[in-house]
Amino acid sequence: QVQLVESGGGLVQAGGSLRLSCAASGSISSINTMGWYRQAPGKQRELVAAVITNGGSTNYADSVKGRFTISRDNAKNTVYLQMNSLKPEDTAVFYCNAKWGTWSRNSWGQGTQVTVSS
């Protein structure tokens, strides 16, 4: 099992920055990918950014490319999402995700609210 604890959400003005953190515990060595998803009111949950544990390759949603950066600190078992140039349309609940094990099972964090005011 993998457990995830997120922190770092909040309220920010448009153009501002926030950094989200996600600390993993449990079966750390079995994690294949870690990422951030978000869900805005009335919308489906969508992938924002992800990083592959083996090799460090990353991918981003087109809507955040150039503004958001995902990174990891293996010593702390933590993944970060640095969000710059935030827009009101970035407002959502952000969820940390880990895919782990042979069949890429999913673990989710509790979610953290990000609100960007115009």
Solvent accessible surface area in square Angstrom, and as a share of the most:
residue,aa,sasa,rsa
1,Q,119,0.53
2,V,7,0.04
3,Q,91,0.40
4,L,13,0.07
5,V,97,0.56
6,E,8,0.04
7,S,64,0.41
8,G,37,0.35
9,G,30,0.28
10,G,29,0.28
11,L,130,0.65
12,V,25,0.14
13,Q,139,0.62
14,A,49,0.38
15,G,56,0.54
16,G,21,0.20
17,S,56,0.36
18,L,33,0.17
19,R,132,0.48
20,L,0,0.00
21,S,23,0.15
22,C,0,0.00
23,A,47,0.37
24,A,9,0.07
25,S,59,0.38
26,G,52,0.50
27,S,43,0.28
28,I,52,0.26
29,S,117,0.76
30,S,34,0.22
31,I,12,0.06
32,N,58,0.30
33,T,28,0.16
34,M,15,0.07
35,G,2,0.02
36,W,0,0.00
37,Y,38,0.14
38,R,20,0.07
39,Q,64,0.28
40,A,24,0.19
41,P,123,0.77
42,G,92,0.88
43,K,139,0.59
44,Q,160,0.71
45,R,90,0.33
46,E,78,0.35
47,L,58,0.29
48,V,0,0.00
49,A,0,0.00
50,A,9,0.07
51,V,6,0.03
52,I,82,0.41
53,T,57,0.33
54,N,137,0.70
55,G,71,0.68
56,G,24,0.23
57,S,67,0.43
58,T,64,0.37
59,N,75,0.38
60,Y,51,0.19
61,A,26,0.20
62,D,117,0.61
63,S,64,0.41
64,V,0,0.00
65,K,117,0.50
66,G,88,0.85
67,R,31,0.11
68,F,6,0.02
69,T,72,0.42
70,I,7,0.04
71,S,52,0.33
72,R,78,0.29
73,D,45,0.23
74,N,100,0.51
75,A,101,0.78
76,K,133,0.56
77,N,56,0.29
78,T,14,0.08
79,V,3,0.02
80,Y,32,0.12
81,L,0,0.00
82,Q,59,0.26
83,M,0,0.00
84,N,61,0.31
85,S,59,0.38
86,L,2,0.01
87,K,83,0.35
88,P,55,0.35
89,E,124,0.55
90,D,1,0.01
91,T,37,0.21
92,A,1,0.01
93,V,44,0.25
94,F,0,0.00
95,Y,37,0.14
96,C,0,0.00
97,N,2,0.01
98,A,0,0.00
99,K,58,0.25
100,W,21,0.08
101,G,23,0.22
102,T,119,0.69
103,W,213,0.75
104,S,50,0.32
105,R,127,0.46
106,N,80,0.41
107,S,14,0.09
108,W,100,0.35
109,G,9,0.09
110,Q,117,0.52
111,G,15,0.14
112,T,19,0.11
113,Q,87,0.39
114,V,0,0.00
115,T,46,0.27
116,V,7,0.04
117,S,43,0.28
118,S,130,0.84
